[in-house]
């Protein structure tokens, strides 16, 4: 006996697919999925596997950087598969928040900690695929998420959701020593030094009010990791990015 899985898509569109023994049956609607991932080998492998392994999810565009995706953001697909380990100036939770704010659905690709899962869920991620899945398996796993055949992340609350977009960005870049001073960070972001200092002050005040220590740069880095808004050095190394 087959079960029916229903999902509301975009502007009130609903479709159903039959599921029997974990296999997806005929579908009445398909979704485009855009990939934002910096690994060209994985991207090429997924592209070659996609056509023969999915029915409900069709491959949209590949973007090798967040900046390239941002330029094309208004035309992006309804579903976005996002690399968890882009080494750039936009922290992962802020990327997820940006995608969710436009009504799109974000699937994070990469191994993150339990506290990061909660933080990303609070920012709007609907699922996380860790790095145990091969390129041949990822399209099928994404399709299962798209059609609702596997549970999505439960709604969560997070201390980090109290931070503004700029506070997240400035705190993370400052904590990770992407700039030695507020003035050099301001120059890199195209902001005034007083503006950056204001973001640092207000962001730290919110973290302190939540009981976190963040007076020094090291304490700030630990605080962001504690609430799931920053990767550890070990995670970067494990992902092969540092």
Secondary structure, DSSP 4 states (H G I P E B T S, - for coil): --EEEEEEETTTEEEEEEEETTEEEEES--EEEEEE-S-HHHHHHHHHHHHHH-SSEEEEEEESSHHHHHHTGGG--SEEEEETT--SSS-HHHHHHHHHHTT-EEEEES---HHHHHHHHHHTEEEEE-TTS-HHHHHHHHHHHHTTSSPPPPP---GGGGS-HHHHHHHHHHHTTSSSSHHHHHHHHT--HHHHHHHHHHHHHHHHHTT---SSHHHHHHHHHHTTSS--HHHHHHTT--
